[in-house]
Amino acid sequence: MGVGPRTLQAAFQRERGTTPLEELRRARLARAHADLLDATPDGTSVTEVATRWGFFHLGRFSQFYRSEFGLSPSQTLAS
């Protein structure tokens, strides 16, 4: 027996304090963050990492990233 999308989303919100989409976004951001930390500015671009993890709107990616990590993706790549 399955549950509807709204029931699933409400249960997720109640148990985890977030939505499934937000949880997925945070997981993808964490992977992008790890890739940027491991990369070299000469060999990798922010665009390449963002699109690898499914972020195709680079301005939105940068907003989410800065909100999550307190730095821009390019600052992380340069460090």
C-alpha positions as a Markdown table, in Angstrom:
| # | Residue | x | y | z |
|---|---|---|---|---|
| 1 | Met | 0.0 | 0.0 | 0.0 |
| 2 | Gly | 1.5 | 3.3 | -1.0 |
| 3 | Val | 1.1 | 6.8 | 0.3 |
| 4 | Gly | 0.4 | 10.0 | -1.7 |
| 5 | Pro | 3.0 | 12.7 | -2.3 |
| 6 | Arg | 1.4 | 15.1 | 0.2 |
| 7 | Thr | 1.3 | 12.5 | 2.9 |
| 8 | Leu | 5.0 | 11.6 | 2.3 |
| 9 | Gln | 6.0 | 15.2 | 2.3 |
| 10 | Ala | 4.2 | 15.9 | 5.5 |
| 11 | Ala | 5.7 | 12.9 | 7.2 |
| 12 | Phe | 9.2 | 13.9 | 6.0 |
| 13 | Gln | 8.7 | 17.4 | 7.3 |
| 14 | Arg | 7.5 | 16.2 | 10.6 |
| 15 | Glu | 10.3 | 13.6 | 11.1 |
| 16 | Arg | 13.2 | 15.4 | 9.5 |
| 17 | Gly | 12.2 | 19.1 | 9.8 |
| 18 | Thr | 12.7 | 19.7 | 6.0 |
| 19 | Thr | 11.3 | 18.7 | 2.7 |
| 20 | Pro | 12.5 | 15.9 | 0.5 |
| 21 | Leu | 13.6 | 18.4 | -2.1 |
| 22 | Glu | 15.6 | 20.4 | 0.4 |
| 23 | Glu | 17.2 | 17.3 | 1.7 |
| 24 | Leu | 18.2 | 16.3 | -1.8 |
| 25 | Arg | 19.5 | 19.8 | -2.6 |
| 26 | Arg | 21.7 | 19.7 | 0.6 |
| 27 | Ala | 23.1 | 16.3 | -0.3 |
| 28 | Arg | 24.0 | 17.6 | -3.8 |
| 29 | Leu | 25.5 | 20.8 | -2.4 |
| 30 | Ala | 27.6 | 18.7 | 0.0 |
| 31 | Arg | 28.9 | 16.7 | -3.0 |
| 32 | Ala | 29.6 | 19.9 | -4.9 |
| 33 | His | 31.4 | 21.3 | -1.9 |
| 34 | Ala | 33.6 | 18.3 | -1.6 |
| 35 | Asp | 34.5 | 18.4 | -5.3 |
| 36 | Leu | 35.4 | 22.1 | -5.1 |
| 37 | Leu | 37.6 | 21.4 | -2.1 |
| 38 | Asp | 39.4 | 18.6 | -3.9 |
| 39 | Ala | 39.7 | 20.5 | -7.2 |
| 40 | Thr | 42.4 | 22.8 | -8.5 |
| 41 | Pro | 41.4 | 26.1 | -10.0 |
| 42 | Asp | 43.4 | 25.4 | -13.1 |
| 43 | Gly | 41.8 | 22.1 | -13.9 |
| 44 | Thr | 38.2 | 22.5 | -12.7 |
| 45 | Ser | 35.5 | 25.2 | -13.0 |
| 46 | Val | 32.6 | 26.1 | -10.7 |
| 47 | Thr | 30.3 | 25.6 | -13.7 |
| 48 | Glu | 31.7 | 22.0 | -14.3 |
| 49 | Val | 31.1 | 21.1 | -10.7 |
| 50 | Ala | 27.7 | 22.7 | -10.5 |
| 51 | Thr | 26.4 | 21.0 | -13.6 |
| 52 | Arg | 27.9 | 17.6 | -12.5 |
| 53 | Trp | 25.6 | 17.8 | -9.4 |
| 54 | Gly | 22.5 | 18.9 | -11.3 |
| 55 | Phe | 22.7 | 22.7 | -10.7 |
| 56 | Phe | 22.1 | 24.3 | -14.1 |
| 57 | His | 21.2 | 27.8 | -13.0 |
| 58 | Leu | 24.5 | 29.0 | -11.8 |
| 59 | Gly | 23.2 | 32.1 | -9.9 |
| 60 | Arg | 20.8 | 29.9 | -7.9 |
| 61 | Phe | 23.6 | 27.4 | -7.2 |
| 62 | Ser | 25.7 | 30.2 | -5.9 |
| 63 | Gln | 22.9 | 31.5 | -3.6 |
| 64 | Phe | 22.2 | 28.0 | -2.2 |
| 65 | Tyr | 26.0 | 27.3 | -1.8 |
| 66 | Arg | 26.7 | 30.6 | 0.0 |
| 67 | Ser | 23.7 | 30.0 | 2.3 |
| 68 | Glu | 24.9 | 26.5 | 3.1 |
| 69 | Phe | 28.6 | 27.1 | 3.5 |
| 70 | Gly | 29.1 | 30.9 | 4.0 |
| 71 | Leu | 31.4 | 31.2 | 1.0 |
| 72 | Ser | 30.9 | 31.5 | -2.7 |
| 73 | Pro | 31.8 | 28.4 | -4.8 |
| 74 | Ser | 34.6 | 30.3 | -6.4 |
| 75 | Gln | 36.1 | 31.1 | -3.0 |
| 76 | Thr | 36.0 | 27.5 | -2.1 |
| 77 | Leu | 37.7 | 26.5 | -5.3 |
| 78 | Ala | 40.4 | 29.0 | -4.8 |
| 79 | Ser | 41.2 | 27.9 | -1.3 |
